Amino acid sequence: MFFEFFMKQIIKVFICLFLFSSTLSAVEIVDKTYRETFLDDSLKEDYYRLQMRVASFFDRQTSSVNGLVESYRGTSKYSYDIFSKSFIVGSGGVLDAQSFTYDCAVASFAYLMAGQYKKTEKIIRIYQREFYAAKGDFIGLCNAYKTDTPKRRWGLVHGMDGNRTHLGPNMWVTMVILQYIALTGKTDFLPLAIDMLKWAQEIKHHKFKDGSTGAASMGYGWQPPDWSKVFSTENVVDHYACLNMIKDIYYNSKKDVKPYFQKAKYSMEDVDKEIENIERWLTKLIYNKTKKSFNMGYNQNGVDTTDALDTVSWSILSVTPKRLKELNIDPVLLMDFAEKNYYVKDKIGDTDVDVIGYDFTSQKSRKKDYRMIWYEGTCFHITAMQMMSDYAKNIGNEKLSQQYKQKAIDTLKSVTLASKTIGMLDNSLPYTSKKPNEKQIYTTFAHEWEIPRGKDGNWVASSSSTGWYLITASAFNPFQFDKDRVNYKLFIKK
């Protein structure tokens, strides 16, 4: 009896210690009351554990060789060769030792949401050195890097995308830097953010027939195609977000940051000009008035009319519903288009569990008979719903506000269900709801990017999906400074 009583007391002590340590590690980046309006009861209770699990996942994903976060875990050794039209066998997981720059930026945001600023800082420092490293006759960050190869004298070793250096990934790292500066109040990396925006300003821009300037191109690097002649809506709205955030820092920082801009010879006239260029490009060229949504971009063949979820979600998060409306683009109709064309019900893998979410593209644009739930995209579209709920409330449409809020809650609940059903380590998420075998091909769009295949047909953990899960559960918008709800040290509280 005494031994049983003693063991029960020991267990109680351990439980108390665990709860105490959990409380110490729990952080609130976004106002708790606001955040919880978009969570169901179970996720409200599980939120702090989610912070720790996601941070633990990214700790495991961090390369011990170069410190970057790997994009996937557990990929197949088989890859499909488009020339021989057959599968070839590699020595290891095809994608296991790759860090895509965008994915690593998303992981950096997840660390910020978990309050682990030092880990984000370490990643920024790696990119700081790499950004200035010459890549032939240009600088910038490549789209991907190998994580099993030490950096060389001239910098990191680029990954499977070669030396492709595109606007979007560079702007995502810039976005991380700007949010890190605002959250911590430390301005050490501000010169880097300014230089990255100057870099974007200097790459080739679209030219209209009347001679006016549009948005920046994708950039440069390994071809085909000629990336200076390719313009991506997704990449452009990333750039737009960074321009507005750097402008916010310039005018509203409680620290004197103007000397940084003067030293870099980067003015608000430069920023305003680029914002004007982007808005001209979006409204005159890319917005499709017939379908009430954005096209994917522009290339040598003209406007790319492919449907893409991120052209809706990220435009809402970056340009903002209010500004879109001022530009005569109805954000409600944008969201309606997404609901009609990207919303999907599916089984999670080979289970009988029904889940809901959003696809990369429409059935029409994929030109194939299957649909899937894209978990990264589903999460950031939920973030767009959260913002639209606020917008609808602000314009006095309480009914629409509640509809967006409930849709956000229900969809995030389904994401949680998928995570628990799959049961991967740290409750990480896969890239999509499909679980292909080692020689089965599902593509994101009609002919692009095969979704990762798992070793022995198992699930593949995705850094972008898992990172966005925590960002979305935090009700945090990476594309702007929500000074009313986020405790930013750089800005004076209202």
N, C-alpha and C positions, 0 to 999 in steps of 0.2 A: 504493500500500500504506500509506504513511504517513498519507495523508488518511483512508483507511478506518479505520485504527487510531485516529486522532484523533477521528473522529466517534463511534466506539463508546465511547470514554472520556467524551465529552461526554454521550452518552445515559445512560451509567451514573451520571454525576454528577446529572443531572436526576431519574433514578429514585430515587436516594438522598435527594435533597432532598425529593422528593414524599413518600416514605415517612416521612422525618423530620418533615415538616410534618403529615402525617396522624397520626403518633403524638402530636405536641404537641396536636393538636385533639381527639384521642380522650379521652373522659371516661367514668368509671364511676360512675353514680348508684346503680345496684343492684349488689350483690355479684356479681362476674363469674362465679364458680363456680355460684352459684344461677341466674343468668340463662341460662347456657349449657346448663343441664339441660333447658331447654324449646326449644332451637334445634337444627336439623339442622346437619350439618357445614358446608354451604355458607353458611348464614346466620351461623354463628359467625365465619367468615372475613370475611364482608361487613358485619358489624354496624357497624363504625366508619364505613365508607363510607355506610351507611344513615343514620347520624346526620347526616352532612354533606349528603347529598342531600335529606333531609327538611327540614333547616334552610334549605337553598338554595331549596327549593320555597316555603317560607313567606316567605322574603325577597322572592321574586318576587310572592307573593300580597299582600304588605303594601301598602296604599294610600299613595301619596305625598301624598294630600290630607288624610286624617285619621288615618293610622297604624294603622287596624284591618286585620285579615287578611280578605281576601275569601274567600267560601265555595267558589266555583267558578271554573273557567277554561275559556273557549271554549264558552259556551252559545248556543243558537239564538236568533234574533230573533223566532221564532214563539211565541205563547202562545195557550192555548185559553180562549175566552170561554164561561163556563157559561151565560150568558143567551142569546146568539145561537147557541150550540152550533156555533161555527166558530172557525177559527184567525185570529188577527189578527197583523199584522206591526208590529214595533217598529223603532226606529232603531238598536238594538244588541242585544247578548246580554241576554236577559231577566234572568238572574241574575248577570251578570258584575260588577256594581257593588254587590253586596249582601254585607254581613258579618253573618251570623247569630251572635248572641252566644255560643251554645253552641259553634259551630264555631271561633270565635276563642279561646274558652277551651281547646279541644282543641289548637289551634295553640300556645297558651301552654305547655301541658304538654309538647308536643313540643320546644319550645325548652329547657325544663327538662331533658328527657332528653338533649339535645345539649350540656348544660352552658352554654347561652347565656342566663344568668340576666338579663342587662341587657335583652334583648329582651322577656322576660316582664315585667320591671319597667316598661318603657315602655307596654305594653298595659294593665297594672294602673293606671298613672297616668291614662291616658285614661278608663278606666272609673270611677276615683275621682271625677274631675270630673263625669262624666255621671250617676253614681248620685244625687248630691245635687241635680241640676238638676230644677226643678219641671216636671212634665208634667200641666198642669191642676191638679188638687187632690191629686196624689200624686207620689212620687219612685220611684226604682228604675231598672233597666236595661231598655230595650225589647228585644224579641226579635231585632230586626234593625236595621241602620243602613245608610244609603247611604254608599258609599265614594268617590263622585265629586263629592260636595258638601261644601264646607268647613263646619265647625261654626259655628253662629250664636251670638249673644250668650247665648242661653238653653241652648245645648248642641248635641249632634250632631243630625243630621237623620235621623229614623227611616226605616226601610226599608219593604219591601213588606207587612209585618205591621202597619203603622200604629203606634199607640202601645201595642200589646199589651205588657204588662209581666208576665211569668209567673215563677212560682216557680223552675222548673227552670233556665233560663238564668242567673238571678241566683245560684242556689246553685252552679252550675258555676264562675262567676267567684269566688265565695267559696272554693270548693275549691282553685282555683288559688292564691289569696292565702294560704290556710293552708299549702299544700304549699311555696310559695315561702318563707314565714316559717320553716318547719321546716328546709328545705334550706340557707338562707342564714344563719339565726340572727338576721336583721334583723326587728325588730318594728314598723317604721314603719307598715305597713299593717294592723296588728292592730286599731286603732280602726275602720277601714273594714269589716273582716270582722265585727266585733261589731255594727256598725250594720246590716249586711246581714242578720244573723241576727235582730236586733230587728225589722227590717222584715218578715221572714217571720213572726215571732211575732204581728205586729199585723194581718196580713191575715186575712180571714174563714176560720174553721175549721169543719170538719164537726161537727154536733151530733147525738148519738144520741138516741133516744127517751127514754132514762132521764136525759137532761140532761148526760151526760158528753161530753167533748170528744174529737174525733178529729184528723185531720191537717189541714194548711193547704190552702186552695184554690189554684187556678191563679194567682189574682191579679186583675188588672183590665186595662182598656184597650178598644180598638176591639171592638165586638160586632156581631152575635151570635156565640156564645151569651153568657150572663151568666157570666163567668169566675169570679165569686165563688161560683158554684154548681156548678163543675166541679172534680173532684178526680182527679189523675193519679198512678197508682202510680209511674211513672217519676220524676216531679217530687218526689214525697214521699220516695223513698229517697235522692234527691240531698240533700234537707234533712236527713235522718237522718244521712248521712255527715258533713256539716258540723258538726252538733251534737256528734257523738262526737269529731271532731277538735279542736274548740274546747275541749272538756272535757279532752282529753289535754294540750293546751297549758297550760291553767289549772293542772293538777295536776303535770305532769311537765317543764315547761320549766326549764332551768337558769338562766334569767333570771327576775327578779321581774316577772311580767306582771300580777299582781293589781291594781295601781293602774289599769290600763287598764279593767278590768271595773268597778271601783268608780266611776271617773269616768263611765262609760257607764250606771251603775246597771243592770248586767246580771249576774245571779247564776247560780250553778250550779243553784239551785232552778228558775230559768227553763228552763235547759237540760234538766234531768231531767224537768220537767213535759212539755216538748215531745216528748222521747224516749218517754215513757209514752203520750202522745196518739197518736203515730205507731204504736207497737206495738199499741195497742188497735184502731186503724183497720185495720191490716194483718191482724190475726188474727181480729177479729170481723166484718169487713165484706168484705175484699178477697180473702183466701185462699179458694180454692175447694177444699173437701175432697173433692169428687167427682173432679175432674180432677187434683188434687194439684199445683196451680199457682196463680199469682196472676192475678186479673182485671185489666183495663186501668185501671179506676178507677171513679168514681162521678159521676153527673150528675143532672139533673132527672128523668130517666126511671128512675133507680135504678142498680143496679150495671151497669157496662159489661163484659160478658162476653167482649169481643174478646180474642183471643190476641195477645200481643205479646212478642217475644224479650227486650226490655230489662227486662220485669217479672221475668224469671228471672235474667238475667245481672247486672243491677245490684243486685238484692236479695242475691244471693250476695256481691257485692263490697262492698256497703254495710253490710247487716245482719250479715254474716259467717255461714258455715255453722254455727259453734258456737252463735251466738245464735239462729239460726233453729231449730236442734234444741231449744234450751231453750224456745222458743215453740211447740213441738210441730208444727213445719213441717220435714219431712225434706228437707234440701238435695239429697240423692241423687235423690229422686223428682222434685224440681224439674228437675234436670239431665236425668233420663230423659224428662220431658215435653218439654223443649226438643229433645232428640235425635229424638224421635218426630214432633214437629210442625213443627220449623223447619229441620232438616237437609235440604240440597239438593245434588244433583249437577247441573251445568249446563255448557254450552259457554260459553267466554268470548267474548261478542259474536258475530260472524259467522265465527269460526274453528272448527277441529275440535279445539281443545284442551279437554280435560275438566278441570273444577275442582270443588272441594267447598267448602261453606260453609253459612251460615245465612240464612234469609229473615227479613223483618220480622215476618211473621205466618204462621199456618197456612193451608192450603188452604181450610178451612172458613170462616175469618174473612175471607179476601180475596174469596171468592165468585166467583172467576174461574179460568180454566183454565191460568194460567201461574204458574210459580214463578221466583224469582231469588235470587241470592246478594247479600246486602247487606254490603258490605265493611267499613263502619264497625262494624256489628253483629257480623259474623263475628269481627273482631279483639277487640272487648271480650268476646265470649263465650269466646274463647280465654283471655283473662285470667281469666275465671271458672273455666275448666278448670284453670289453673295453681293457683288458690287451692284448688279442690276436691282437687287432687292432694296439696297440703300437708295439708288437713283429713283426708283418708283415711289418710295416713301417721300423723298424730297420734293417730287413734283405733285404730291398729294394723291397718288393712286395707291391707297393702302391695300386694296384687294390684290393688285398685281404684285405688290411688294411681298405679301404673304405667300403668293403662288411661287415666286422665285425662291423664297426662303424654304418652303416646304420641299420643293424639288431638290434644292441643295442638300437638305437633311436626308431625304430618301436616297439620293444617289450616293452620297458619302457612306450611308449605312450599308448600301450594296457593295461598295468598295471594301468596307471592313469585313463583310461576309465572305467576299472572295479571298481576302487575306487569310482569314481564319480557316476557310475550307481547304485552301492549298497547304497551309501549315508549314511554310518554309521557315528557316532559322530567322529569328528576330522579326517574324511576321512580315517579311519583305514581300513585295508585289512583283508579279511577272510583267513583261512588256504588254501582253495582250491576254484576252480570255482563251485564246487558242493554245493548245499544247501539242505542237507538231512533233512527229517522230524524226529521227535523224536524217531522213531523206524525203521529207515532206516540205513543200514550199508554200508559204503564205506570204503575200506581199502587202506592204502598207498602202500603196496606190496601185495603178495598173501594172507598172513594170518596175517599180522602185523598191529598194531596201527590203530584203527578205526578213521576216521577223526571226529573232534568234531561236535556233533549235537547241534543245537540251541534250546533254550527254545521256546516252541510253534512253532517250525519249522523256527524260525528267523535266521538271519545270526549270526555267532560267530566271534567276533573280535580276531585276532591273533597277539600276540606281536612279534613273530619271523618274520611274513610277513611284518608287519608295520615297524618294525625296519630296516629290510633289504631294504625296499622301500627307506628310506632316505639315507642309506649307499650307495646304488646303484646310486641314483640321485646325490649324492655327488662325484661320481667317485672315491671312496675311497676303497682301498684294505686292510682289517683288517689283512691279513696274512703276510704283509711285510711293511717295511719302504720305502716309495717312497719319498726320500729326495729331489728330483728335483721339486716335485709339492706340497708337504705338508710342512707347516711352523712348523717344529719341533724345539723346543727350546733346546733340548738336544744335537743336532748335529750342528757342524759348517757348515754354508752355503757354498756351492761350489762356 
